[in-house]
Amino acid sequence: MARKENTDRFVKVLEESGIITCSEVWVDTLTGVQYLYHASGSSGGLTVLVDSEGRPLLYRRTPDAPEYK
């Protein structure tokens, strides 16, 4: 049986929740690419965030940005 490493490849940097909805931004710590997860009731979806040119939106570390490892 293969041993699983705890790598925390994806980390949540933003969460906004309502009564039955939830929106989260997740970052791939290896590539810096950001993903949006949105759920409403019993359904949800995940998509890559892109800039105005259609390229993946990268997480930038700024003084006011949430930190991840």
Secondary structure, DSSP 8 states (H G I E B T S, - for coil): ---------EEEEEEEE-SSEEEEEEEETTT-BEEEEEEETTEEEEEE-B-TTS-B-B----TTS----
